[in-house]
């Protein structure tokens, strides 16, 4: 093969790469779709250090909470961003091959170093998943009366969608990126504490500012990131 793409949990990739490395053709490029890059890239570069094959990390920011072949989509990567994480050791030809792969799949390329990648996705992907899981565990805990589930509607469903993702896959992600995720959680706690204090003090100006800023930032992000996005009225 000219190109090998690893699609397993991140923690298993180095073991697999070590196993198939002897069977790779010269100039083969190995990449991945993992959600964490820091330790992985270091391990993979050690594995391929004395090899004619080469590794460069990639992470398409696309997918859903569903898993399995039956949920495959030919248009999954259309309009997505794919992060490629080269290092000083990565050859330009290797980067170009992986860029071509994801561009043909419909993605826009963003290149950054592995450590920056892990911080970016901790806030953009990993923290939201932890928050969604925490919200589900709080709101739907068994000690609540049965009516609690009945009043949870579209807003709760949309806010917690990602919590239906594979627990095994997310355990791997969380533990592989634990330093960045715990840092993001601390920052989120600060924001929650600020709004909690404003509410408890009946500071309506602060609460309104909090909500208004969030709406403005999200609306602006949607218009820039998803220009074809159509907002539909939903029952809250």
KOLBABA-355019 format. One line per 8 residues: their letters; for each residue z, y, x of N, C-alpha, C. Coordinates in steps of 0.02 Angstrom, whole numbers, plus 50000, padded with zeros to 5 digits. Layout:
KOLBABA-355019
A = Z Y X Z Y X Z Y X | ...
END
This chain:
KOLBABA-355019
XXXXXXXX = 50000 49940 50042 50000 50000 50000 50000 50063 50044 | 49966 50114 50020 49967 50179 50055 50029 50219 50037 | 50057 50203 49978 50113 50242 49953 50161 50196 49915 | 50225 50201 49930 50277 50162 49895 50326 50212 49864 | 50341 50202 49799 50387 50246 49764 50448 50206 49742 | 50506 50225 49767 50569 50193 49749 50596 50224 49685 | 50609 50181 49635 50633 50205 49570 50698 50171 49549 | 50737 50150 49597 50800 50117 49584 50857 50168 49589
XXXXXXXX = 50919 50148 49572 50976 50192 49587 50976 50210 49661 | 50997 50271 49676 50994 50297 49744 51031 50252 49794 | 51089 50226 49774 51130 50187 49821 51095 50123 49844 | 51046 50099 49806 51012 50037 49824 50949 50048 49867 | 50927 50109 49872 50864 50123 49905 50863 50105 49980 | 50914 50123 50019 50912 50105 50090 50909 50030 50102 | 50944 49991 50062 50943 49918 50070 50873 49891 50056 | 50842 49916 50002 50775 49894 49985 50725 49915 50038
XXXXXXXX = 50731 49976 50063 50685 50001 50113 50689 49959 50177 | 50750 49942 50196 50759 49900 50256 50726 49832 50248 | 50728 49807 50186 50700 49741 50172 50624 49741 50173 | 50592 49793 50145 50519 49792 50142 50485 49828 50200 | 50524 49863 50241 50496 49900 50297 50449 49857 50341 | 50467 49795 50359 50423 49756 50403 50355 49740 50373 | 50348 49747 50308 50286 49728 50274 50241 49788 50258 | 50262 49848 50278 50223 49907 50263 50165 49914 50313
XXXXXXXX = 50109 49939 50288 50052 49952 50331 50064 50016 50371 | 50032 50024 50428 50039 50086 50466 50018 50146 50424 | 50053 50201 50433 50039 50264 50398 50056 50261 50323 | 50092 50210 50302 50115 50208 50232 50168 50261 50222 | 50166 50293 50164 50217 50343 50147 50263 50315 50094 | 50328 50323 50104 50378 50301 50056 50411 50363 50027 | 50418 50365 49961 50454 50419 49929 50497 50389 49873 | 50529 50432 49835 50575 50407 49783 50576 50456 49725
XXXXXXXX = 50614 50438 49673 50623 50483 49617 50697 50495 49604 | 50738 50483 49654 50811 50488 49647 50836 50558 49635 | 50895 50563 49604 50924 50627 49586 50969 50657 49639 | 50981 50621 49694 51023 50646 49748 50987 50633 49814 | 50989 50682 49859 50948 50676 49919 50986 50679 49986 | 51043 50713 49989 51076 50725 50053 51085 50663 50096 | 51127 50618 50074 51140 50557 50113 51080 50511 50114 | 51043 50508 50059 50985 50464 50055 50934 50480 50109
XXXXXXXX = 50916 50543 50115 50865 50563 50164 50887 50546 50235 | 50951 50557 50250 50976 50540 50316 50970 50465 50330 | 50988 50425 50281 50984 50352 50288 50912 50329 50295 | 50868 50356 50254 50798 50335 50255 50763 50356 50319 | 50780 50414 50345 50750 50435 50408 50773 50391 50467 | 50835 50367 50463 50858 50320 50514 50818 50255 50510 | 50807 50232 50449 50771 50169 50439 50700 50173 50465 | 50667 50229 50453 50596 50236 50471 50586 50273 50537
XXXXXXXX = 50640 50282 50575 50636 50321 50637 50587 50292 50687 | 50587 50226 50695 50543 50193 50743 50484 50158 50709 | 50467 50182 50650 50414 50149 50611 50353 50194 50606 | 50295 50164 50597 50234 50203 50585 50232 50228 50513 | 50270 50196 50470 50277 50220 50401 50327 50278 50401 | 50326 50318 50348 50369 50377 50346 50397 50388 50276 | 50454 50422 50273 50486 50437 50208 50492 50512 50198 | 50481 50533 50136 50499 50601 50115 50525 50596 50043
XXXXXXXX = 50580 50629 50030 50609 50625 49963 50572 50667 49912 | 50573 50643 49850 50546 50683 49795 50586 50669 49732 | 50588 50718 49688 50628 50712 49627 50595 50750 49570 | 50557 50715 49528 50526 50747 49470 50580 50764 49419 | 50583 50827 49399 50633 50849 49350 50605 50838 49280 | 50602 50775 49261 50575 50756 49196 50606 50689 49176 | 50607 50676 49112 50635 50614 49087 50673 50625 49023 | 50706 50574 49001 50747 50579 48940 50807 50533 48947
XXXXXXXX = 50847 50531 48895 50905 50486 48896 50886 50414 48884 | 50822 50401 48867 50799 50333 48853 50781 50297 48917 | 50789 50231 48918 50771 50191 48976 50728 50132 48955 | 50687 50108 49001 50646 50050 48986 50572 50067 48977 | 50530 50017 48987 50458 50025 48984 50434 50050 48916 | 50468 50029 48863 50444 50047 48796 50449 50122 48783 | 50487 50158 48825 50493 50231 48817 50449 50269 48867 | 50404 50233 48901 50359 50265 48949 50313 50315 48914
XXXXXXXX = 50296 50368 48950 50252 50420 48922 50200 50441 48974 | 50137 50440 48954 50084 50459 49000 50087 50533 49018 | 50120 50573 48975 50124 50645 48986 50192 50668 49012 | 50232 50621 49036 50301 50636 49055 50307 50694 49104 | 50262 50697 49153 50269 50746 49206 50229 50810 49195 | 50192 50813 49140 50153 50873 49126 50198 50934 49118 | 50187 50985 49159 50226 51046 49154 50294 51042 49187 | 50310 50986 49219 50375 50978 49251 50374 51008 49321
XXXXXXXX = 50433 51011 49351 50439 51031 49421 50460 50970 49460 | 50427 50958 49516 50447 50903 49560 50471 50933 49626 | 50533 50917 49643 50562 50943 49705 50547 50893 49762 | 50518 50918 49815 50506 50878 49875 50552 50902 49930 | 50584 50855 49966 50637 50874 50013 50621 50853 50084 | 50572 50884 50116 50556 50868 50186 50610 50893 50233 | 50610 50867 50293 50654 50891 50346 50611 50912 50405 | 50642 50931 50459 50604 50951 50519 50567 50892 50548
XXXXXXXX = 50586 50831 50528 50554 50771 50555 50494 50749 50513 | 50482 50781 50457 50430 50758 50411 50361 50786 50431 | 50313 50742 50438 50245 50763 50455 50212 50797 50396 | 50169 50846 50411 50133 50882 50359 50090 50836 50316 | 50061 50785 50348 50018 50739 50311 50057 50698 50260 | 50120 50683 50276 50163 50646 50229 50181 50689 50169 | 50198 50752 50183 50214 50799 50129 50153 50808 50084 | 50095 50816 50114 50033 50827 50076 50018 50768 50030
XXXXXXXX = 50029 50707 50054 50015 50648 50013 50060 50646 49951 | 50124 50661 49960 50171 50660 49904 50158 50719 49857 | 50141 50777 49885 50123 50834 49843 50064 50818 49799 | 50014 50784 49828 49954 50766 49790 49972 50719 49732 | 50016 50670 49747 50038 50623 49695 50065 50660 49635 | 50113 50704 49646 50148 50736 49590 50105 50790 49557 | 50062 50822 49596 50016 50871 49566 49968 50837 49518 | 49941 50780 49539 49896 50742 49495 49931 50717 49433
XXXXXXXX = 49997 50706 49438 50035 50683 49381 50051 50740 49333 | 50038 50802 49354 50047 50859 49309 50105 50904 49327 | 50138 50891 49384 50197 50929 49403 50180 50988 49448 | 50225 51037 49449 50223 51093 49496 50271 51077 49553 | 50252 51091 49614 50292 51071 49672 50341 51126 49693 | 50403 51106 49706 50453 51150 49737 50480 51113 49798 | 50474 51144 49857 50499 51113 49918 50565 51145 49940 | 50613 51103 49957 50677 51128 49982 50709 51074 50025
XXXXXXXX = 50760 51092 50062 50794 51043 50103 50839 51000 50059 | 50858 50940 50082 50897 50894 50041 50963 50922 50016 | 50998 50960 50058 51063 50986 50038 51056 51039 49982 | 51007 51082 49989 50995 51132 49936 50975 51098 49871 | 50934 51046 49876 50916 51007 49817 50978 50983 49780 | 51025 50955 49817 51084 50925 49785 51126 50978 49750 | 51129 51038 49778 51167 51091 49745 51131 51115 49683 | 51065 51123 49687 51026 51146 49630 51032 51098 49571
XXXXXXXX = 51024 51034 49584 51025 50986 49528 51096 50972 49504 | 51146 50986 49546 51215 50979 49522 51227 51026 49463 | 51200 51087 49468 51209 51136 49414 51159 51125 49358 | 51097 51109 49375 51044 51105 49324 51044 51040 49285 | 51069 50986 49314 51063 50920 49283 51129 50882 49281 | 51164 50877 49336 51223 50835 49340 51283 50864 49302 | 51296 50929 49311 51350 50961 49274 51338 50958 49198 | 51277 50974 49173 51265 50968 49101 51277 50898 49075
XXXXXXXX = 51262 50847 49115 51274 50778 49091 51349 50765 49085 | 51387 50786 49135 51460 50776 49133 51490 50813 49074 | 51466 50874 49062 51492 50914 49006 51475 50881 48939 | 51413 50856 48933 51393 50823 48871 51436 50761 48858 | 51449 50722 48911 51490 50663 48903 51562 50682 48885 | 51588 50734 48916 51656 50757 48900 51661 50781 48828 | 51610 50816 48805 51610 50841 48736 51609 50784 48686 | 51568 50733 48699 51566 50675 48655 51634 50640 48654
XXXXXXXX = 51663 50629 48712 51727 50594 48716 51783 50632 48683 | 51779 50699 48683 51829 50740 48650 51820 50741 48575 | 51760 50758 48553 51747 50768 48482 51748 50703 48442 | 51723 50649 48472 51717 50586 48436 51771 50536 48454 | 51826 50559 48481 51879 50512 48498 51910 50482 48435 | 51935 50422 48442 51958 50383 48385 52014 50415 48346 | 52054 50457 48378 52112 50487 48344 52093 50540 48293 | 52030 50563 48294 52008 50612 48245 51996 50578 48178
XXXXXXXX = 52003 50617 48125 51990 50589 48058 51915 50573 48051 | 51899 50529 48006 51830 50505 47998 51781 50561 47981 | 51806 50613 47948 51762 50669 47929 51734 50705 47990 | 51767 50698 48048 51743 50733 48108 51671 50713 48124 | 51656 50649 48122 51589 50626 48137 51538 50652 48086 | 51559 50657 48024 51513 50678 47971 51492 50751 47977 | 51536 50792 48004 51518 50863 48009 51481 50880 48074 | 51476 50832 48119 51436 50843 48179 51362 50836 48161
XXXXXXXX = 51324 50891 48171 51254 50892 48148 51206 50905 48206 | 51153 50943 48192 51100 50952 48242 51124 50985 48306 | 51167 51035 48300 51191 51070 48359 51227 51022 48406 | 51271 50981 48378 51308 50933 48418 51261 50881 48448 | 51213 50858 48407 51164 50809 48431 51124 50836 48490 | 51099 50897 48484 51058 50926 48537 51098 50940 48600 | 51159 50964 48591 51201 50981 48648 51221 50919 48688 | 51226 50862 48655 51252 50802 48688 51199 50749 48699
XXXXXXXX = 51135 50766 48691 51081 50716 48696 51085 50675 48760 | 51095 50708 48817 51092 50673 48880 51150 50624 48890 | 51202 50630 48850 51259 50584 48857 51239 50512 48839 | 51181 50504 48807 51157 50437 48790 51120 50404 48848 | 51117 50437 48905 51085 50407 48964 51124 50348 48990 | 51092 50309 49033 51121 50248 49061 51186 50264 49100 | 51243 50237 49078 51306 50249 49115 51303 50224 49187 | 51270 50167 49197 51265 50139 49265 51225 50185 49311
XXXXXXXX = 51170 50211 49286 51129 50256 49326 51167 50320 49342 | 51202 50346 49292 51238 50409 49302 51300 50401 49344 | 51331 50342 49343 51386 50330 49389 51361 50336 49461 | 51304 50308 49474 51274 50311 49541 51260 50383 49561 | 51232 50421 49515 51215 50491 49529 51278 50532 49543 | 51328 50525 49499 51389 50564 49506 51425 50549 49572 | 51430 50486 49590 51466 50469 49651 51426 50489 49714 | 51360 50486 49710 51319 50505 49767 51321 50581 49779
XXXXXXXX = 51331 50619 49726 51331 50693 49733 51399 50722 49714 | 51452 50686 49728 51518 50705 49703 51542 50773 49728 | 51527 50791 49790 51552 50854 49816 51521 50913 49779 | 51456 50911 49769 51423 50966 49734 51442 50967 49660 | 51451 50909 49630 51468 50907 49559 51539 50932 49547 | 51586 50911 49589 51655 50935 49580 51659 51010 49590 | 51619 51036 49636 51617 51109 49646 51589 51144 49585 | 51537 51115 49554 51508 51145 49494 51557 51142 49436
XXXXXXXX = 51594 51087 49431 51645 51081 49377 51698 51135 49384 | 51719 51148 49445 51769 51201 49457 51743 51269 49433 | 51680 51283 49448 51650 51346 49426 51646 51349 49350 | 51630 51293 49319 51626 51290 49246 51695 51301 49215 | 51746 51273 49246 51814 51282 49222 51834 51356 49223 | 51812 51392 49274 51827 51464 49278 51795 51501 49220 | 51733 51483 49203 51699 51516 49147 51735 51500 49082 | 51753 51437 49071 51789 51418 49011 51856 51454 49005
XXXXXXXX = 51891 51460 49061 51956 51494 49060 51948 51567 49042 | 51894 51598 49066 51882 51669 49051 51870 51679 48977 | 51828 51637 48947 51813 51646 48876 51873 51625 48833 | 51910 51575 48855 51971 51555 48818 52021 51613 48817 | 52029 51646 48874 52075 51703 48877 52052 51760 48833 | 51986 51773 48832 51960 51826 48790 51971 51812 48717 | 51962 51749 48697 51972 51729 48627 52046 51736 48608 | 52090 51711 48652 52162 51713 48637 52188 51784 48633
XXXXXXXX = 52157 51830 48669 52178 51900 48667 52143 51940 48612 | 52101 51905 48574 52063 51937 48521 52018 51993 48548 | 51992 51981 48608 51948 52030 48641 51876 52018 48617 | 51860 52049 48561 51795 52037 48530 51737 52062 48573 | 51748 52116 48609 51695 52142 48652 51677 52092 48707 | 51728 52061 48736 51717 52013 48790 51682 51950 48763 | 51704 51927 48705 51673 51868 48675 51601 51882 48656 | 51588 51940 48627 51520 51958 48608 51476 51964 48670
XXXXXXXX = 51502 51993 48723 51465 51998 48785 51448 51930 48813 | 51496 51885 48810 51487 51816 48834 51430 51782 48796 | 51431 51786 48730 51381 51754 48688 51313 51788 48695 | 51313 51854 48698 51250 51892 48703 51215 51878 48769 | 51254 51878 48823 51225 51864 48889 51194 51795 48891 | 51229 51746 48862 51203 51678 48861 51138 51674 48822 | 51135 51706 48765 51074 51705 48724 51016 51737 48762 | 51028 51795 48791 50975 51831 48827 50950 51790 48886
XXXXXXXX = 50995 51760 48924 50975 51722 48983 50937 51659 48963 | 50960 51625 48910 50925 51564 48889 50857 51581 48860 | 50852 51632 48818 50788 51651 48789 50738 51671 48844 | 50761 51707 48894 50718 51727 48949 50695 51667 48989 | 50741 51621 49002 50724 51560 49039 50674 51517 49001 | 50684 51510 48935 50637 51471 48894 50567 51501 48896 | 50563 51567 48890 50498 51601 48889 50462 51593 48956 | 50500 51592 49010 50470 51586 49076 50453 51514 49093
XXXXXXXX = 50500 51469 49079 50493 51399 49099 50451 51359 49051 | 50456 51374 48986 50419 51338 48935 50383 51388 48890 | 50330 51419 48914 50296 51472 48875 50268 51449 48808 | 50256 51384 48802 50229 51358 48739 50284 51335 48691 | 50347 51346 48712 50403 51324 48671 50405 51362 48605 | 50413 51325 48551 50419 51356 48485 50488 51343 48458 | 50524 51396 48443 50591 51388 48416 50587 51372 48342 | 50620 51318 48323 50621 51297 48253 50691 51305 48225
XXXX = 50694 51328 48164 50759 51335 48131 50790 51266 48120 | 50853 51260 48134 50888 51197 48124 50952 51209 48086 | 50975 51158 48053 51039 51162 48018 51095 51152 48068 | 51141 51198 48071 51196 51194 48119 51257 51162 48085
END
